Amino acid sequence: MSITITPRTSILIRTGVYWLATLPVVVESAVGAGWDLLRTPYVLDTFDHLGYPAYLLAILGVWKVLGVLTLIVPGFPGLKEWAYAGIFFVYTGAAASHLAAGDQSMAVATPIAFAVFTLISRGLRSSARFELTSIVALVIPVRRLADK
């Protein structure tokens, strides 16, 4: 049996994967921004453990809010690049900080997973994401799997 993916189906799959990667990033960043701005005890304890000053929470919280808004509001492609970069830096910085502090593997793996979601979201968000080459790149592996 052969499965043929039409260009429309391919676009729908790609859009679905985009949102599956984007939603966790947006939700985590929004919740994290709230926790940072409210200076919750958990975040204060974590920052203290990692050796960061508490005033950094206000800076990170404001930038996270702006990043989330940038990702969910249509348009502003240049600004979205900055938002993706900033969010990626937050996650990779968190992973490196926990690693340097000798924390458990989940404290390192979780921000790395969110960094990967951020990269996937960014890759699928591209203004060129619906070009024919992108569609072909998605369709060919699906057909190869169907032939097995």
Helices and strands as residue ranges (DSSP letters): H 7-38, H 41-50, H 55-72, H 77-100, H 105-125, H 132-147
